Amino acid sequence: MPVATAVPRLLIRPTAEKQLRRRMDRFGWRAGNAGHDNSNHEAGWNMRITELKRRERLVVAVTVGFVLIAGAAVARAQDDADWAEYHRDYRGWRYSPLDQISTVNVNRLRVAWIHQAGEIAQGLQATPLAVGGVVYYSASNNRVFALDATTGQEIWKYIPELDPIQEKSLFGFYNRGVSVGRGKVYVGSADGRVIALDQKTGKELWAVQLTDPKACNGCNFTSPPQLANDVLIAGPTGGDLAQHGRIYGLDADTGEKLWAFEVLRDSPESWPGDSREHGGGAAWLPGQFDPDSGLFIMGTSNPAPDLNASERKGDNLYTGSILALSPKTGKLVWHHQEVPMDTWDFDSQYEVLMLDKDGKKVLMHLNKGGFVTILDRSSGKVVNVWRLAQNVNWVKDVDTKTGALVGRHEP
C-alpha cells in the first residue's frame, strides 16, 4: 500500500458564526480567552471565533500523533499555530501550546486530506514543518513538498537529481525533514550535499557538496541542517564507518562553507596510532541553537570501529560527547564526554532539552546508557547526573559531580 502523509484535524470550516458557536458548545469550549473579561459573553464568543478562524488553517500541527502536556510553560517566540523547526523550537521539547484538540474532542478527529509523495522507498521519516499555513516536508530520495495546510493542495515540489552512487549507500534513502528560514527551505541530501530552495517557489538556489560519497559510501545527510541566525549547521552520517567525522557551518544565504569542525580530536592520547584516521564520529541528528548562550549544541555519535575498541584505547574525543560550538567560527567552546572509548554504541547523538532551573539555564541529556546528565548551557559544567534505568550493567555508577564513569564493565 502506498505510503502517504495524512493530516488529521478537527473538521471546522470557516463558515457561519452560528456553526462555529454550535460546534464550540458541543466540544465544551467556553466564551472568552484567558486574560479577557468573560462577563461580556458576546465579545468572548467573537474573540474565540476570530481565533478559531485564524487557527483553522493550521490545526494540522503536521503530525499524525498529538502530545498533550499539562502545565508546560513555553515562551512563544513564534505563532502558536506554527511548527517551524525540527523540535518546534530550540528547547527540544516538541511541545505545542495549541489547545483546540483536547481529551474532550480528540475522538472527533478525521482525516482532512492525504498527500502522496510518489516515492515510497523506506517510507516517510520526516517531521513536517508548518509555517504560515504551509506544510513543508521531505520524502524518500530528498523529494521536498510545500502544501496548503488547509486543503493539502501541492504548492510546489522539488525532485533533486541525485548521484546514482547513493543507491548503493550503506544507509537508506530516508530523510528526517527540512528546515525553513530566511526565505528558504533547506535539505540535506543522500549524496552528501546541502541544498537551499526558494521558500515560495521551490526553485533550487544553491547546492554545496560537503561529503564525498565515492570515498565514504554512507557519509550523507539524513537530517535537516539547522539555522543559527545566519549560519546553517549540518552533520552527516557515518559514525560506524572508517571515516573522519565533521560538522559543517555554511553561510545560510549563499551556501559558502564557513568552517568544518573535526569531531575527532587531534590528540595521540585520545587516538593512539592511526586510529583517528578511521575513527567515525558522525553527528547525524539535528543540533540546536541556544539563543540564550549564543552557542550551537550538538551531540556526537560512537567511534569506529563500533563495539570494538582494541585499536583505539584512548578516550576517543570528541565522540560520545555533547559539544557547544560558536556558530560563526565553529570553534569548540566546551564539551562534555558522556561515554569515553564507547564500546557499547551508546553515543550522545540525541537531542538535548533546554531548561530553566532555579534561575540557571541548563540542558538535560538522556544517554542510551541509562543516565541523565544536567549541564550548564554556557559553560558545560556538570550540574547533576542520575541513573534513569535501574538495570544498568555496563558500568557500576557515574560520578554525580563530574559525570565520570565508575567501574566500567568492558564487553
TINUBA-526632 format. One line per 2 residues: number of its first residue (from 1); their letters; for each residue y, x, z of N, C-alpha, C. Coordinates in steps of 0.05 Angstrom, whole numbers, plus 5000, padded with zeros to 4 digits. Example, Ala and Ser with C-alpha at 12.3 -4.5 7.8 and 13.67 -1.06 7.14 Angstrom:
BEGIN
1	AS	4886:5264:5156:4910:5246:5156:4934:5264:5156  4955:5257:5142:4979:5273:5143:5001:5258:5157 .
//
This chain:
BEGIN
1	MP	4976:5017:5000:5000:5000:5000:5025:5018:5000  5045:5012:4983:5068:5029:4982:5083:5030:5009 .
3	VA	5094:5053:5014:5110:5057:5039:5138:5049:5033  5151:5034:5050:5178:5025:5045:5194:5026:5070 .
5	TA	5220:5024:5067:5238:5023:5090:5244:4994:5096  5235:4984:5119:5240:4957:5126:5261:4956:5148 .
7	VP	5282:4940:5145:5303:4939:5165:5304:4911:5176  5294:4907:5201:5296:4881:5213:5323:4877:5226 .
9	RL	5333:4853:5226:5357:4846:5241:5357:4817:5247  5375:4808:5266:5378:4780:5271:5389:4767:5247 .
11	LI	5378:4744:5240:5387:4731:5215:5413:4715:5220  5434:4730:5224:5461:4718:5228:5477:4724:5204 .
13	RP	5487:4704:5191:5503:4707:5167:5532:4702:5172  5550:4713:5157:5579:4708:5161:5587:4681:5150 .
15	TA	5576:4660:5163:5581:4632:5154:5602:4619:5172  5600:4593:5175:5620:4578:5191:5618:4586:5220 .
17	EK	5641:4583:5234:5642:4590:5262:5624:4571:5278  5620:4547:5269:5603:4528:5283:5575:4538:5285 .
19	QL	5565:4550:5262:5538:4560:5262:5535:4584:5280  5555:4601:5281:5554:4624:5298:5554:4616:5328 .
21	RR	5570:4596:5334:5571:4587:5362:5544:4574:5370  5532:4559:5352:5507:4546:5358:5485:4568:5363 .
23	RM	5486:4589:5346:5466:4610:5350:5471:4625:5375  5496:4629:5382:5502:4644:5407:5492:4628:5431 .
25	DR	5495:4601:5429:5484:4585:5451:5454:4587:5453  5441:4587:5430:5412:4589:5430:5402:4616:5441 .
27	FG	5417:4637:5435:5409:4664:5444:5418:4670:5473  5434:4652:5484:5441:4656:5512:5467:4672:5515 .
29	WR	5482:4677:5493:5507:4691:5495:5528:4673:5508  5548:4686:5521:5570:4671:5534:5596:4679:5521 .
31	AG	5616:4662:5525:5642:4667:5514:5655:4691:5527  5672:4705:5511:5687:4727:5522:5673:4753:5521 .
33	NA	5688:4775:5524:5677:4802:5525:5685:4814:5551  5671:4834:5559:5677:4849:5584:5706:4859:5582 .
35	GH	5721:4856:5604:5748:4866:5604:5768:4845:5595  5759:4821:5587:5777:4800:5579:5774:4776:5598 .
37	DN	5795:4759:5599:5795:4736:5616:5777:4714:5603  5755:4708:5615:5736:4688:5604:5745:4660:5610 .
39	SN	5766:4656:5625:5775:4629:5631:5784:4614:5606  5794:4630:5587:5802:4618:5562:5778:4616:5544 .
41	HE	5764:4594:5545:5738:4592:5532:5740:4596:5502  5759:4583:5489:5761:4584:5460:5769:4612:5451 .
43	AG	5787:4625:5466:5794:4653:5459:5770:4671:5461  5753:4666:5482:5729:4682:5485:5710:4678:5462 .
45	WN	5706:4653:5453:5689:4648:5430:5699:4663:5406  5725:4661:5401:5737:4673:5377:5733:4704:5377 .
47	MR	5737:4716:5401:5733:4745:5403:5704:4752:5397  5686:4736:5408:5657:4742:5403:5650:4738:5374 .
49	IT	5661:4717:5362:5655:4712:5333:5666:4735:5316  5690:4744:5322:5702:4766:5307:5684:4791:5310 .
51	EL	5675:4796:5334:5658:4819:5339:5632:4817:5324  5620:4793:5325:5595:4789:5311:5598:4792:5281 .
53	KR	5620:4783:5270:5624:4786:5241:5626:4816:5234  5640:4831:5252:5642:4860:5246:5615:4873:5248 .
55	RE	5599:4866:5268:5573:4879:5272:5552:4868:5253  5556:4845:5242:5535:4832:5226:5526:4850:5203 .
57	RL	5545:4866:5193:5538:4883:5171:5519:4905:5179  5516:4910:5205:5500:4933:5213:5486:4928:5240 .
59	VV	5472:4907:5242:5454:4904:5265:5428:4918:5258  5427:4929:5233:5404:4943:5223:5396:4965:5242 .
61	AV	5416:4979:5253:5410:5001:5272:5391:5021:5261  5384:5018:5236:5370:5037:5219:5342:5045:5227 .
63	TV	5330:5032:5247:5303:5038:5254:5287:5013:5258  5261:5014:5254:5244:4991:5259:5241:4986:5289 .
65	GF	5241:5007:5305:5239:5004:5334:5266:5004:5347  5269:4988:5368:5294:4987:5383:5288:4995:5412 .
67	VL	5305:5013:5423:5301:5022:5450:5323:5009:5467  5316:4996:5488:5335:4983:5506:5336:5000:5532 .
69	IA	5358:5011:5538:5361:5027:5562:5382:5014:5580  5375:5006:5604:5393:4993:5621:5411:5012:5636 .
71	GA	5436:5006:5638:5454:5021:5656:5463:5048:5645  5457:5054:5620:5465:5080:5610:5495:5080:5603 .
73	AV	5509:5100:5612:5538:5102:5606:5542:5123:5585  5551:5115:5562:5554:5134:5540:5583:5133:5529 .
75	AR	5595:5156:5527:5622:5157:5514:5619:5149:5485  5637:5132:5476:5635:5121:5449:5655:5135:5430 .
77	AQ	5646:5157:5420:5663:5172:5402:5661:5162:5373  5644:5143:5368:5641:5132:5341:5639:5102:5344 .
79	DD	5640:5088:5321:5636:5059:5321:5609:5053:5333  5608:5034:5351:5583:5027:5364:5561:5020:5344 .
81	AD	5569:5008:5321:5550:4999:5301:5539:5022:5284  5551:5046:5287:5542:5068:5270:5520:5085:5284 .
83	WA	5503:5097:5268:5484:5117:5277:5489:5141:5258  5509:5158:5266:5520:5177:5247:5507:5204:5248 .
85	EY	5489:5209:5267:5476:5235:5269:5446:5230:5274  5431:5252:5272:5402:5250:5276:5394:5237:5302 .
87	HR	5408:5245:5324:5403:5233:5350:5424:5212:5357  5439:5203:5339:5462:5185:5341:5487:5200:5349 .
89	DY	5486:5217:5370:5508:5234:5377:5497:5260:5389  5515:5278:5396:5507:5305:5404:5490:5305:5429 .
91	RG	5490:5284:5445:5476:5285:5471:5446:5286:5467  5436:5277:5445:5407:5277:5440:5392:5254:5453 .
93	WR	5407:5234:5462:5394:5212:5477:5380:5191:5459  5389:5189:5435:5380:5167:5417:5384:5140:5429 .
95	YS	5407:5137:5441:5414:5112:5454:5436:5097:5439  5432:5071:5434:5452:5055:5421:5465:5036:5441 .
97	PL	5492:5034:5442:5505:5016:5461:5505:4987:5451  5495:4982:5427:5495:4954:5417:5478:4936:5435 .
99	DQ	5487:4912:5440:5473:4894:5458:5466:4867:5445  5470:4864:5419:5464:4839:5406:5435:4832:5407 .
101	IS	5418:4853:5404:5389:4849:5406:5381:4853:5435  5368:4834:5447:5361:4836:5475:5332:4825:5479 .
103	TV	5324:4826:5504:5297:4814:5511:5297:4784:5506  5320:4772:5505:5322:4743:5501:5316:4735:5473 .
105	NV	5325:4752:5454:5323:4744:5426:5307:4763:5408  5295:4783:5420:5280:4802:5403:5258:4789:5387 .
107	NR	5247:4768:5398:5225:4754:5384:5235:4739:5359  5261:4738:5355:5272:4725:5331:5278:4744:5309 .
109	LR	5273:4770:5313:5277:4789:5292:5260:4783:5268  5272:4785:5244:5258:4781:5219:5266:4803:5200 .
111	VA	5249:4809:5181:5256:4828:5160:5278:4817:5143  5300:4830:5141:5322:4821:5124:5320:4832:5096 .
113	WI	5311:4857:5093:5306:4868:5066:5288:4892:5068  5277:4900:5046:5259:4923:5044:5268:4940:5020 .
115	HQ	5270:4966:5025:5277:4984:5003:5253:5002:4997  5245:5004:4972:5223:5020:4964:5233:5047:4953 .
117	AG	5224:5069:4966:5234:5095:4959:5222:5106:4933  5200:5094:4925:5187:5103:4900:5167:5125:4904 .
119	EI	5175:5147:4916:5157:5169:4922:5146:5166:4950  5120:5165:4953:5108:5158:4979:5091:5180:4991 .
121	AQ	5090:5203:4979:5072:5225:4989:5079:5231:5018  5060:5229:5035:5062:5235:5064:5081:5215:5078 .
123	GL	5088:5193:5066:5103:5172:5079:5132:5180:5084  5144:5164:5102:5172:5168:5109:5174:5178:5138 .
125	QA	5188:5200:5142:5192:5211:5169:5221:5213:5176  5239:5204:5159:5268:5207:5163:5278:5187:5184 .
127	TP	5298:5196:5199:5314:5178:5215:5338:5169:5198  5338:5144:5189:5361:5135:5173:5387:5136:5188 .
129	LA	5409:5142:5175:5435:5142:5187:5450:5117:5177  5468:5106:5194:5484:5083:5187:5513:5089:5193 .
131	VG	5529:5090:5172:5557:5097:5175:5574:5077:5158  5591:5062:5172:5610:5044:5157:5596:5023:5140 .
133	GV	5574:5013:5149:5560:4992:5134:5542:5002:5112  5537:5029:5111:5519:5041:5091:5497:5055:5106 .
135	VY	5473:5052:5096:5449:5066:5107:5443:5089:5088  5440:5113:5100:5432:5137:5085:5405:5147:5095 .
137	YS	5387:5152:5077:5361:5163:5086:5348:5179:5064  5329:5196:5072:5315:5212:5053:5285:5205:5053 .
139	AS	5272:5210:5031:5244:5205:5028:5229:5230:5018  5204:5227:5011:5188:5250:5002:5202:5264:4978 .
141	NN	5198:5290:4977:5210:5306:4956:5240:5305:4955  5252:5300:4979:5281:5302:4983:5296:5282:4967 .
143	RV	5284:5260:4960:5300:5238:4948:5319:5227:4970  5344:5222:4962:5364:5212:4981:5375:5185:4970 .
145	FA	5378:5166:4989:5388:5140:4981:5411:5131:4999  5430:5116:4986:5451:5103:5001:5448:5073:4995 .
147	LD	5446:5057:5016:5441:5028:5013:5462:5012:5027  5468:4988:5016:5485:4969:5030:5469:4959:5054 .
149	AT	5480:4962:5078:5465:4956:5102:5460:4926:5105  5476:4909:5094:5473:4880:5096:5452:4870:5077 .
151	TG	5452:4880:5052:5434:4869:5032:5411:4887:5024  5413:4913:5031:5393:4932:5022:5396:4941:4994 .
153	QE	5417:4932:4980:5421:4939:4953:5428:4969:4951  5416:4982:4931:5420:5011:4927:5448:5016:4916 .
155	IW	5462:5033:4930:5489:5041:4921:5487:5065:4903  5471:5085:4911:5464:5108:4894:5439:5121:4904 .
157	KY	5427:5137:4887:5404:5152:4894:5406:5180:4882  5394:5199:4895:5394:5227:4886:5365:5237:4885 .
159	IP	5356:5246:4862:5330:5257:4859:5332:5286:4850  5327:5305:4867:5332:5333:4860:5310:5344:4842 .
161	EL	5317:5365:4828:5297:5380:4813:5287:5403:4830  5264:5400:4841:5253:5420:4859:5237:5441:4845 .
163	DP	5237:5465:4855:5220:5486:4845:5191:5477:4847  5176:5478:4825:5147:5470:4826:5131:5484:4847 .
165	IQ	5140:5507:4856:5124:5522:4876:5122:5507:4902  5141:5489:4907:5140:5475:4933:5116:5456:4934 .
167	EK	5104:5450:4911:5080:5433:4911:5056:5447:4925  5058:5474:4926:5036:5489:4938:5043:5498:4967 .
169	SL	5065:5487:4977:5074:5495:5004:5053:5489:5025  5052:5506:5045:5034:5501:5068:5042:5477:5084 .
171	FG	5067:5468:5081:5076:5445:5096:5082:5422:5076  5083:5398:5086:5085:5375:5069:5112:5371:5056 .
173	FY	5113:5349:5040:5138:5343:5025:5156:5324:5041  5149:5318:5066:5164:5300:5082:5192:5312:5089 .
175	NR	5210:5295:5097:5236:5303:5105:5246:5285:5128  5259:5297:5148:5267:5282:5171:5294:5269:5169 .
177	GV	5308:5272:5147:5333:5258:5144:5355:5275:5133  5379:5263:5133:5403:5275:5123:5424:5276:5145 .
179	SV	5446:5290:5139:5470:5290:5156:5493:5280:5139  5511:5266:5152:5534:5254:5139:5560:5264:5153 .
181	GR	5579:5272:5137:5605:5280:5148:5622:5295:5127  5648:5295:5132:5667:5309:5114:5665:5299:5085 .
183	GK	5659:5273:5082:5656:5261:5056:5632:5269:5041  5612:5279:5055:5588:5290:5042:5562:5280:5056 .
185	VY	5541:5281:5041:5514:5277:5053:5498:5303:5048  5488:5314:5070:5474:5340:5068:5444:5336:5072 .
187	VG	5428:5351:5057:5399:5350:5059:5388:5378:5055  5367:5385:5071:5353:5409:5067:5329:5404:5049 .
189	SA	5322:5423:5031:5302:5417:5011:5275:5432:5016  5255:5421:5003:5228:5432:5005:5225:5459:4991 .
191	DG	5244:5466:4974:5243:5492:4961:5264:5512:4972  5273:5507:4997:5289:5527:5011:5319:5526:5006 .
193	RV	5329:5503:4998:5358:5500:4993:5371:5481:5013  5397:5484:5017:5413:5463:5030:5432:5452:5008 .
195	IA	5433:5425:5007:5446:5412:4985:5467:5393:4997  5491:5392:4984:5512:5373:4992:5517:5353:4969 .
197	LD	5518:5328:4977:5523:5306:4958:5549:5292:4964  5562:5281:4944:5586:5265:4949:5577:5239:4963 .
199	QK	5590:5233:4986:5581:5211:5002:5584:5184:4987  5604:5181:4970:5608:5156:4956:5591:5153:4931 .
201	TG	5586:5175:4917:5572:5172:4891:5544:5184:4890  5538:5202:4909:5512:5215:4909:5511:5239:4890 .
203	KE	5533:5245:4877:5534:5268:4859:5530:5294:4874  5514:5312:4863:5510:5338:4876:5535:5355:4874 .
205	LW	5545:5364:4897:5570:5380:4898:5563:5410:4898  5543:5417:4913:5534:5445:4913:5506:5447:4925 .
207	AV	5493:5469:4919:5466:5474:4930:5464:5504:4934  5454:5512:4957:5452:5541:4964:5423:5548:4971 .
209	QL	5413:5568:4957:5385:5577:4962:5386:5596:4987  5371:5589:5008:5372:5604:5032:5345:5618:5038 .
211	TD	5323:5606:5031:5297:5620:5034:5284:5624:5007  5266:5642:5006:5252:5648:4981:5223:5636:4983 .
213	PK	5219:5614:4970:5192:5601:4972:5170:5617:4959  5177:5636:4942:5157:5653:4930:5148:5675:4950 .
215	AC	5166:5684:4966:5160:5705:4986:5148:5693:5011  5155:5668:5017:5145:5655:5041:5138:5626:5033 .
217	NG	5114:5621:5027:5105:5595:5018:5102:5576:5042  5124:5564:5050:5124:5547:5074:5150:5550:5089 .
219	CN	5168:5568:5081:5194:5571:5093:5214:5553:5079  5214:5528:5087:5232:5509:5074:5246:5492:5095 .
221	FT	5261:5472:5087:5276:5455:5105:5265:5427:5107  5255:5419:5130:5244:5393:5133:5262:5375:5151 .
223	SP	5283:5387:5162:5301:5372:5180:5330:5373:5169  5346:5354:5176:5374:5355:5166:5390:5377:5178 .
225	PQ	5406:5391:5162:5425:5410:5174:5446:5395:5190  5457:5408:5210:5475:5395:5228:5504:5406:5227 .
227	LA	5523:5389:5230:5551:5397:5229:5561:5406:5257  5576:5428:5256:5591:5437:5280:5620:5441:5270 .
229	ND	5635:5419:5270:5661:5419:5258:5659:5425:5228  5670:5447:5219:5669:5453:5190:5647:5473:5183 .
231	VL	5627:5477:5201:5605:5494:5195:5579:5477:5195  5562:5482:5176:5537:5469:5173:5515:5488:5181 .
233	IA	5497:5480:5199:5477:5498:5210:5449:5487:5205  5432:5505:5195:5405:5496:5187:5384:5517:5194 .
235	GP	5361:5508:5201:5338:5526:5207:5314:5517:5191  5299:5536:5179:5275:5529:5163:5250:5529:5180 .
237	TG	5229:5519:5167:5202:5520:5179:5191:5549:5176  5166:5553:5187:5153:5579:5183:5147:5593:5208 .
239	GD	5148:5580:5231:5142:5593:5257:5114:5604:5259  5095:5592:5244:5067:5601:5245:5061:5621:5224 .
241	LA	5081:5629:5208:5076:5646:5185:5085:5675:5190  5074:5693:5174:5082:5722:5176:5108:5726:5162 .
243	QH	5129:5717:5175:5156:5719:5164:5176:5725:5186  5201:5728:5178:5222:5735:5196:5242:5712:5198 .
245	GR	5241:5697:5221:5256:5672:5223:5286:5677:5225  5301:5658:5214:5330:5659:5214:5342:5631:5218 .
247	IY	5367:5630:5227:5383:5606:5228:5408:5611:5212  5416:5592:5195:5438:5597:5176:5462:5580:5183 .
249	GL	5486:5592:5179:5511:5578:5181:5525:5578:5154  5534:5554:5145:5547:5552:5119:5574:5539:5122 .
251	DA	5592:5545:5104:5617:5530:5102:5610:5502:5093  5617:5482:5109:5608:5455:5103:5621:5443:5078 .
253	DT	5644:5454:5070:5657:5444:5046:5649:5458:5021  5644:5484:5022:5638:5499:4998:5609:5508:4995 .
255	GE	5595:5509:5017:5567:5518:5017:5565:5549:5020  5587:5562:5022:5586:5592:5026:5571:5599:5051 .
257	KL	5552:5618:5049:5537:5627:5072:5555:5644:5089  5559:5636:5114:5577:5650:5133:5562:5670:5150 .
259	WA	5538:5663:5157:5522:5681:5174:5493:5673:5174  5476:5692:5183:5447:5686:5187:5439:5699:5213 .
261	FE	5431:5683:5232:5422:5694:5258:5393:5701:5257  5386:5725:5265:5359:5735:5266:5345:5725:5292 .
263	VL	5326:5707:5289:5313:5696:5312:5297:5717:5327  5286:5736:5312:5270:5758:5324:5288:5781:5332 .
265	RD	5291:5785:5358:5309:5806:5368:5300:5833:5359  5319:5850:5351:5314:5877:5342:5310:5895:5366 .
267	SP	5286:5895:5377:5281:5910:5402:5251:5918:5402  5246:5945:5403:5218:5954:5404:5203:5944:5429 .
269	ES	5218:5940:5451:5205:5930:5475:5196:5901:5471  5213:5886:5458:5207:5858:5454:5186:5854:5432 .
271	WP	5187:5872:5412:5169:5871:5389:5157:5899:5384  5136:5906:5397:5125:5933:5393:5114:5937:5365 .
273	GD	5115:5963:5356:5104:5969:5329:5120:5954:5308  5106:5944:5288:5119:5929:5266:5115:5899:5269 .
275	SR	5109:5890:5293:5104:5861:5297:5128:5844:5291  5152:5855:5294:5176:5839:5288:5178:5831:5259 .
277	EH	5167:5847:5241:5170:5841:5212:5154:5816:5204  5135:5808:5220:5120:5784:5213:5116:5767:5237 .
279	GG	5137:5764:5253:5135:5751:5279:5142:5722:5281  5146:5709:5257:5151:5680:5258:5179:5673:5267 .
281	GA	5181:5656:5287:5207:5650:5299:5224:5631:5283  5213:5608:5275:5229:5589:5260:5246:5571:5279 .
283	AW	5263:5556:5267:5279:5536:5281:5281:5511:5264  5259:5497:5263:5255:5476:5242:5264:5448:5250 .
285	LP	5271:5444:5275:5283:5418:5283:5313:5420:5286  5327:5398:5283:5357:5399:5285:5367:5409:5312 .
287	GQ	5387:5427:5311:5401:5434:5335:5423:5414:5341  5439:5420:5361:5460:5402:5369:5486:5417:5376 .
289	FD	5508:5407:5365:5534:5419:5371:5545:5406:5396  5552:5422:5416:5564:5412:5441:5594:5415:5440 .
291	PD	5609:5394:5436:5638:5396:5434:5651:5405:5460  5638:5402:5483:5650:5410:5508:5651:5440:5511 .
293	SG	5629:5454:5504:5629:5483:5506:5636:5496:5479  5636:5481:5457:5641:5493:5431:5617:5509:5420 .
295	LF	5594:5505:5432:5570:5520:5424:5550:5503:5409  5534:5516:5393:5513:5502:5379:5487:5509:5393 .
297	IM	5473:5489:5403:5449:5493:5419:5424:5487:5401  5406:5506:5401:5382:5503:5384:5358:5516:5397 .
299	GT	5336:5503:5396:5311:5514:5405:5296:5529:5383  5279:5548:5391:5264:5563:5371:5234:5559:5375 .
301	SN	5219:5565:5354:5190:5560:5354:5175:5583:5366  5149:5580:5364:5130:5601:5373:5131:5625:5355 .
303	PA	5122:5648:5365:5120:5672:5348:5094:5671:5332  5092:5689:5313:5068:5692:5297:5055:5719:5301 .
305	PD	5029:5722:5299:5010:5700:5294:5008:5682:5318  5006:5656:5312:5005:5636:5333:4978:5639:5348 .
307	LN	4978:5634:5374:4954:5634:5391:4940:5661:5393  4954:5682:5383:4942:5709:5384:4963:5730:5389 .
309	AS	4965:5740:5413:4986:5760:5420:4976:5788:5420  4953:5794:5408:4941:5820:5410:4959:5842:5397 .
311	ER	4975:5834:5378:4992:5854:5364:5022:5850:5371  5028:5834:5390:5056:5830:5398:5058:5827:5428 .
313	KG	5054:5849:5442:5052:5849:5471:5079:5847:5486  5101:5847:5472:5127:5844:5485:5133:5815:5492 .
315	DN	5158:5810:5500:5165:5782:5507:5172:5766:5482  5174:5780:5459:5178:5766:5433:5204:5749:5431 .
317	LY	5225:5760:5442:5251:5746:5439:5259:5744:5410  5272:5723:5401:5282:5700:5416:5265:5675:5410 .
319	TG	5238:5680:5407:5221:5657:5403:5217:5643:5430  5208:5617:5429:5204:5602:5453:5229:5600:5471 .
321	SI	5252:5599:5458:5278:5601:5473:5297:5578:5466  5316:5573:5484:5339:5556:5478:5362:5576:5473 .
323	LA	5375:5573:5450:5397:5591:5442:5423:5576:5441  5445:5590:5448:5472:5579:5445:5487:5598:5427 .
325	LS	5494:5589:5403:5507:5605:5383:5536:5596:5379  5553:5615:5372:5580:5609:5363:5579:5598:5334 .
327	PK	5587:5574:5329:5585:5563:5302:5600:5579:5281  5622:5590:5289:5639:5605:5269:5626:5631:5260 .
329	TG	5613:5645:5279:5604:5672:5274:5573:5675:5274  5560:5656:5287:5531:5658:5290:5523:5677:5313 .
331	KL	5543:5687:5328:5538:5705:5350:5524:5691:5372  5504:5704:5384:5490:5693:5407:5507:5695:5432 .
333	VW	5513:5672:5445:5529:5671:5469:5511:5673:5493  5489:5658:5493:5469:5660:5515:5442:5651:5504 .
335	HH	5422:5658:5519:5395:5648:5512:5379:5645:5538  5360:5627:5537:5340:5624:5559:5313:5622:5546 .
337	QE	5296:5642:5552:5269:5641:5541:5250:5626:5560  5239:5605:5551:5221:5589:5568:5193:5600:5568 .
339	VP	5183:5610:5545:5156:5619:5543:5155:5647:5530  5158:5669:5545:5155:5695:5534:5127:5700:5523 .
341	MD	5125:5714:5501:5099:5720:5489:5081:5695:5488  5091:5675:5475:5077:5649:5474:5050:5652:5460 .
343	TW	5029:5646:5474:5002:5646:5462:4990:5618:5463  5006:5598:5468:4996:5570:5470:5009:5551:5450 .
345	DF	5028:5561:5434:5043:5544:5415:5059:5523:5430  5071:5531:5453:5088:5513:5468:5117:5513:5458 .
347	DS	5126:5534:5447:5153:5538:5436:5175:5523:5451  5198:5521:5439:5221:5508:5452:5238:5492:5432 .
349	QY	5225:5481:5412:5239:5470:5389:5252:5443:5394  5242:5428:5412:5251:5400:5413:5279:5397:5425 .
351	EV	5292:5375:5419:5320:5371:5426:5325:5374:5456  5350:5381:5462:5358:5381:5490:5374:5355:5495 .
353	LM	5376:5348:5520:5391:5325:5529:5416:5335:5543  5440:5328:5533:5465:5336:5545:5472:5316:5567 .
355	LD	5477:5327:5591:5482:5310:5615:5506:5321:5630  5519:5303:5645:5538:5310:5665:5526:5304:5693 .
357	KD	5524:5325:5709:5511:5322:5735:5529:5335:5757  5538:5318:5776:5554:5328:5798:5578:5345:5788 .
359	GK	5591:5335:5768:5614:5348:5757:5608:5372:5739  5583:5378:5735:5575:5400:5718:5563:5390:5691 .
361	KV	5569:5405:5670:5559:5398:5644:5533:5415:5640  5511:5401:5639:5485:5414:5637:5469:5404:5614 .
363	LM	5447:5417:5608:5429:5407:5588:5401:5406:5601  5385:5388:5591:5357:5385:5600:5338:5390:5577 .
365	HL	5318:5406:5581:5298:5410:5560:5270:5407:5572  5254:5391:5558:5226:5386:5566:5208:5403:5548 .
367	NK	5195:5423:5559:5178:5440:5544:5150:5429:5542  5136:5435:5521:5109:5425:5517:5089:5436:5538 .
369	GG	5098:5457:5552:5081:5469:5572:5079:5453:5598  5096:5432:5600:5095:5414:5624:5117:5419:5644 .
371	FV	5138:5433:5637:5160:5437:5656:5187:5428:5644  5205:5419:5662:5232:5411:5654:5252:5432:5664 .
373	TI	5269:5440:5646:5289:5461:5653:5317:5449:5650  5334:5454:5670:5362:5446:5670:5379:5472:5669 .
375	LD	5396:5473:5648:5413:5497:5645:5443:5489:5644  5460:5506:5653:5488:5503:5650:5495:5507:5620 .
377	RS	5509:5488:5608:5514:5489:5580:5531:5512:5571  5550:5520:5587:5568:5542:5579:5556:5569:5582 .
379	SG	5540:5573:5603:5530:5600:5610:5500:5603:5605  5486:5582:5604:5457:5584:5601:5443:5589:5628 .
381	KV	5458:5590:5650:5446:5596:5676:5427:5573:5684  5405:5581:5696:5385:5561:5705:5396:5546:5729 .
383	VN	5396:5520:5727:5405:5503:5749:5380:5494:5765  5359:5487:5751:5335:5478:5764:5312:5478:5744 .
385	VW	5288:5480:5754:5263:5477:5737:5243:5462:5754  5229:5443:5743:5208:5429:5758:5185:5422:5740 .
387	RL	5163:5418:5753:5138:5412:5739:5138:5382:5731  5134:5377:5706:5132:5349:5696:5103:5339:5696 .
389	AQ	5085:5356:5688:5057:5349:5687:5042:5361:5710  5025:5346:5723:5010:5356:5746:4986:5373:5739 .
391	NV	4976:5370:5714:4952:5384:5706:4958:5409:5690  4981:5422:5695:4987:5447:5682:4967:5469:5691 .
393	NW	4954:5481:5672:4934:5502:5679:4938:5529:5666  4959:5531:5649:4964:5556:5635:4981:5575:5652 .
395	VK	4993:5565:5673:5010:5582:5690:5009:5569:5718  5011:5586:5738:5010:5576:5765:5034:5560:5772 .
397	DV	5058:5571:5765:5083:5557:5772:5105:5570:5756  5130:5560:5760:5154:5571:5748:5174:5574:5770 .
399	DT	5188:5597:5770:5209:5602:5790:5232:5582:5785  5238:5566:5805:5259:5545:5801:5287:5556:5798 .
401	KT	5291:5581:5806:5318:5593:5805:5323:5608:5779  5301:5619:5767:5304:5636:5743:5289:5625:5719 .
403	GA	5270:5607:5724:5254:5597:5702:5231:5616:5694  5228:5638:5708:5207:5657:5702:5179:5646:5708 .
405	LV	5160:5652:5690:5133:5642:5694:5120:5658:5717  5104:5644:5733:5090:5656:5755:5060:5652:5752 .
407	GR	5045:5674:5750:5016:5672:5749:5005:5660:5723  5011:5674:5700:5001:5665:5674:4971:5667:5672 .
409	HE	4959:5648:5658:4930:5649:5652:4928:5652:5622  4923:5676:5612:4922:5680:5583:4897:5668:5571 .
411	P	4899:5657:5547:4876:5645:5534:4856:5666:5526 .
//
